[in-house]
Each structure stands twice: as structure tokens, then as C-alpha cells.
Amino acid sequence: MLGLALTAGLFGHANAGRLDPAILDLAKKGSNAPIGVIVRFRLPDTAQGRAAFKTLRTQLQGAIAQLGPAAGFVNTALKQGGAELWLDQSVFLNLTPGQARLLATLPIVEEVFPNFKVKVPRAVALSAASAPAGTPWHLSKIGAPAAWAAGFRGQGVRIGHLDTGIDPNSPELAGKIAAFQEFDGEGNKVASSPHDTEQHGTHTAGLLVGKTVGVAPDAKVLSALVLPNTEGTFAQVIAGMQWVLDPDNNADTNDGANVVSMSLGLPGTYQEFVNPVQNMLKAGVIPVFAIGNFGPAAGSTGSPGNIPEVIGVGAVDQSGNVASFSSRGPVAWTGAYTGTYVKPDIVAPGVDITSSYPGGGYGSRSGTSQAAPIAAGAVAVMLSAKPGSSLDAIKNALFSSASNASAKNNNTGYGLINLPGALSKLGANVSAPAPAPTPAPAPAPAPTPAPAPTPAPAPAPTPAPAPTPAPAPTPAPAPTPAPAPAPSNGQKPSILLIDDDGGQGTDVTANLRDAIKANAAPGKAFVIDRTRGAIPLSEFKPYDVVIWATGEQYENTLTTEDQAVLQQYLAGGGHLIVTGQDVGYDIGNTSFYRDTLKTRFVADSSGNTKFVTSGPLGNVAYTLNAAGSAQNQFYPDVISNIGSSVVAATWGTAGATAGTITAQSIRVDSNASRASQKTTDVRGLVDNIARNVIGSVLGSIFGQGQAQPQKAAAAPRVKAQFAQEEAGAIVLNDGGKYRTATFGFGLEGLTPTSRSQLLKTTLDWLMK
């Protein structure tokens, strides 16, 4: 065994910080379950230019050969799904914690750490978009048309694009893909043709090279799919990085990227990214990375965008104001670097940005994920004007021509990109310079003041010199995401919609989009599709209000995991609206529903399309399933308050009690499976029949032909102890630190005017 070949004294060396503490803990507990780890080697790193690729490969293979007794199981692990990550001078291996611990004792091994997750923010701007008429604002804002008029369109430049994939069928991207490669979570190639696993990658690619929406329309992309469904691993990302630099794995051919755009990362400082980025820089490739969507708090930047040498990009809106979500500096580095740095370096348009979507359509998104490819496209245009320009030359031209060139700050860096100005600084002839971009005004205030940082080591406009990296004996811990900003009374809130309709029936996003946008602060309405997986707390924290909409879902509406994360969000002072006709039916017996929302599920269904609000929501009558609504309400829940919560709307008439409710569907259900379950489930015991009057009237409205067969209304099926409770449609709960509104129906079931009105009054109460 390898353990016999290593002295006991070496174990103490492994415990000194070169082995990730979590792996060490597993090893001490005797766990034999294999885990994915990154083993980084301590190797000389002096080669420059593309020759570095060959040197890095040779050194890595030599390091493996020097492992002695360990070489056997390392080579076995490599053959069983391992991957050589030469750009990082590391390998991915599936090892037991004990094997990982033993490797960390070897002098040639610098560190061993887990193959951690890397992702892009899942929230997208809550807006629809069509093909742009004329020049999109994000291109005009940076002066791209003037650069094109001078003949600089990115021609001859290759851009590395690491994302969720790319749709080759988008008319914006026809002929723009130089190469495509997918990677798995272990860093190995996956045989596939170009495709997008979400929408993010096609959107960012369009901003790079799109025919009408891209900054560099004559450039081409090398697209690496490393974030399937918005999430990947460290090994996946590094494998993609080294592929875009050398796609044919031959350092003697010049077919790699000149500039790399990445809209991914994690909040905090991750030293693990430093080594591959520095090797990219030594090869002469320019990194342009998003600074992160973890703002507006000071010190909220993300890696790898906050690495000192890279061009870290923040986001501004159409007026030039820094976006609330855009991460702010300063960033304090220890280990690989020592000191406090000003970040971002530059800002670009990043709010309501229209670009290509899979399937040939268009969509609008917001984020530094959009700002980064716009900035990378600008760099590609600069390289087409002056091929071979160095990173320092590009930085100096880009930074010294920006709107805030004389005073770099931790909100907008050197300011908004001025592409014609940058070209002029680079020595290119721009005959018709674009008007100077509007300088970014005082940014939206961060909720917490910046800590007293050490001043940035490099004065503007010259970028900070690359410090000599120090060994990083301890992997960087995962920092806590910045807390959500405190809501501002009297102002519209930022809103995150969780689309949890499961793809069943009417799309809640399409129906709720306009109402939410009308009641949210400009540029602060976003949506996440729950069907793409569980949503972490970090996605909720930036928003004042979360709206969880379940549509026609009647099972798995809010999972146990969803409930736990929402409880954490609320504990931090969040505001929540839960809307769906079967949420109570599904989770009414959970502690989250009873104790957090303080709502009691009374009956399914209301047997009534009408409800009347009261108290803080005003005295207003509403009707479900009216013409113009989604017309998808079958089983609205009857709910009641618990303890200090209040019923703010009742079914039928104001103050109606549950004893007056007949638990039956309010329209005939065409979903046979659901209808069958509803008529036998003890939670609801619903009669699957509309009353005579409802059946005849609604039957014609919903195109069901003649009136449904008549059947006498069933007796109320409401438990006796709840019969005198109010027949609630809405329950409001002031939890002190948080507030919630529980709707026993889907908001999409109201007409556009009604849903906007009800949403406004509910938000007004939530934000008091």
C-alpha cells in the first residue's frame, strides 16, 4: 500500500494546510467513499506565449511520473475518469480521503482541494424582447457604431466563451462559431454538437459576436459548454479555459482565443482560480470576467473577476447608473496576493440587455453576465484595430478613455467604456468618434459603507502590476454572500419571481411579467425557473420581495428544500408572496405553512370564483377566470389565519365563513389524473363538477361547448372545528422581522388590471 511507502512524519506536513480541511476531516473519520479532488502540483512556471502550453503539459506529465509509489493509483484514477488540467498544473481525480491525504504529503504537491461548484446567477430580467429595431442601446452607449464605421468589427479575432452552451441556429450567430466543445464535471470532453442547456450562453454569445446585437460582429467564438443548466465544477471550467486557449491541443498551431469572456464565478476571493488565470496571462490572452451580481454591499466582488490582473466588469443601466446587483469593491487578497484592490476595473451596459435566445428568438437579461461580454467584445474590436496588442496596452487604452478615468472607484472602476476613445488611445484612426458616453453619476448607495481599505496600489489610469504570487497553503474558504439590501420605504422594491409551474398549463411568467414589472423598481424584476433545480439562498438575498408562483402544480409545489431556504430568506428580513391554487392542498400540513406563513388550509376548493379583500388590501371585489385572465383556476384553496396573522380576503362575500363553502371545483377539470385525485384525497374531497350556473356560464367562456351536466351541489366538506373560521382567500402575516402574503389562488387567474392592482396593494403592505 501507498501508506507503507510514506513515513509517519510526512502526515504532520499534510496537516499544515496543504490539504483542504473538509477532506482532512473525512480522512480522520476513516471515510472510504471516493470524492472528486483537484491535486495541484508545485512546478516552475516561467514560459511565456503559446510555448507555455507545451511546457505546462510536459511539466504536468513529468510531475505525475515523480509521484513514486503514488503514481500507480494516480494513473489508475486518471484512466477512470480523471483529467489533466495542464493550465492549472493540476489533475482531477476520484480518490478516497485517505489517498488525497497521502498525496498532500508529497513535496511536489502544492495542495489538494475539492472539485467545488461554479455557477452563473440564475435570475434573469423579467421582460420579453423581440429583434431590435435599429441599434440596441447597449451598443450605442459604448460607441460601437463609430468603431464599425472606422472598419473595426472584430475581424480576425477569436473570443473564448465559457458558458451554458450556444445555439448555432440563432440567426445572430450564423457562421460565428469557430469551434464548440462540451465538458463534464470531471473535466473530460463530451462528444456533442453545439447546443445550449439554458439561455444564458446564447445570450452572452450574441453580445460578443451577434449580427445585430454583438459588439464585435466579425469576430468568432470558441464556445465551451462548462456550465450545464448554469452550474459546473472547477475542473469543468479549467478544462474549458485550456481548450479555448488551445482547441487542437497543439501549441504549435495558433488557433486559440485572443480574449476570453467568462460570466461565472463565486462571491469572495478564490485563490484556486489564480494559477490558471496567470498562465492565461503569460500566454498573452486577455481575460475579461464579470465582477459578480452580489451587490450592492461594499466588498461583494466575486472570483475570478476580482483577480487583480484580469479586467473585472461591472454593470450600469441605460442612464449610466451602476446597477444595484453589480458587485462592489474593495477586494482584500491574502496568499496569492497581498493587499486591497479597487474593483471593478470598468463598467458596461448590463440592465435589460436584448440579445439572442435559443430557437432563433430574443430575450432581455440583466447582470454583469451581460456587461462582461460587451466589454470583451470591445476588446475584440480593439484587437482587430491593433492586432497583437498586449494586455497592458489594452488596459491602458480602455481605462484611460473611460468616463471616470481620473478617479477609479469601487463602484464603477474607471467608468463606462468609450470604445472610440479607447481605439484612439490605442493608436487606431477613428474618423468619426462617437459622443462621449454619459459619465456614471453617483451610484446607488450601498447599504453598508465600505470598510477602511488600504488604498489601491496602482494609481489611475495604469492598471495594477501583476504581483508575484505567493504560495497559497490554505484553500480559500467559501465566503458568505452579501446580505440583501434593506428595503427603502416609499420606493418600489426589487422583485424575484420563482416560476414553479413545472411547465404545466399556462406559463406563470408570461402572465405575471407585466404586473411585476409595473410594481418593481426599474430594472429590478427578475425570474428564476424552478424546474432547473433547487435554488440556493444566495439567489434570494439580493431581493426585497420573492414571489413564488406554482401555477397549476398540485404536487411538489414547495419542496422541503424550498421551504428551508425560504425560511432562511425570511429570517434575514425578507418579504414573500406565495401564490397558487394548490399550495395549501399540497403543503398545508407542514410547519412552514402553519408556523412561518401562519396559514391554515381549510378546504379545497372554494367553489367560488369571487373574493373580496379587506383591511390593508382595501375593500375590492375580484373575480377569477374572467376573460383576459389565464383562466386556469380549478381548485382555489380556502385558507384561514393562525395566531397573529390576518385574513385579508374572503371567498364570496366579505367576512364569509368556511361553513358556507362547498368544496368543489369552480370549473370542469380536463386533467383526468388531477381530477381523480381530488375526488378521493382526504385533504380536499372535492366534487369534480361545476355548479349549474357556473357550468353553464364558464363552459361557454372556456370553449367547453354546451353546459356541463347538472349535478346537485355536494354538502360542504369542511371540518367542523374550522366551520366558523373565515373562508379566506388571502392571509397576511407580519412576522416582525419578515412579512408574508399567502394567496389561496394563482395571481395569473385575475385579469391583467386586477392582478396588477392586487399586487400593488400587497407589495405596499409587505414593504411598510
Secondary structure by P-SEA (a helix, b strand, c coil): ccccccccccccccccccccaaaaaaaaaccccbbbbbbbbbccccccccaaaaaaaaaaaaaaaacccaaaaaaaaaaacccccccccbbbbbccaaaaaaaaacccccccccbbbbbcccccccccccccccccaaaaaaaaaaaaaaccccccbbbbbbccccccccccccccccbbbbbcccccccccccccccaaaaaaaaacccccccccccbbbbcccccccccccaaaaaaaaaaaacccccccccccccbbbbccccccccccaaaaaaaaaaabbbbbbbccccccccccccccccccccbbbbbbccccccccccccccccccccccbbbbcccccccccbbbbbcccccccccccaaaaaaaaaaaaaaaaaacccccaaaaaaaaaaacccccccccccccccccaaaaaaaaccccccccccccccccccccccccccccccccccccccccccccccccccccccccccccccccbbbbbbbbcccccccccccccaaaaaaaacccccccccccccccccccccccccbbbbbbcccccccccaaaaaaaaaaaaabbbbbbbccccccccccccccccccccccccccccccbbbbcccccbbbbbcccccccccccbbbbbbbcccccccccccccccccccccccccccccaaaaaaaaaccccccccccccaaaaaaaaaaacccccccccccccccccccccccccccbbbbccccbbbbbbccccccccaaaaaaaaaaaaaaaac
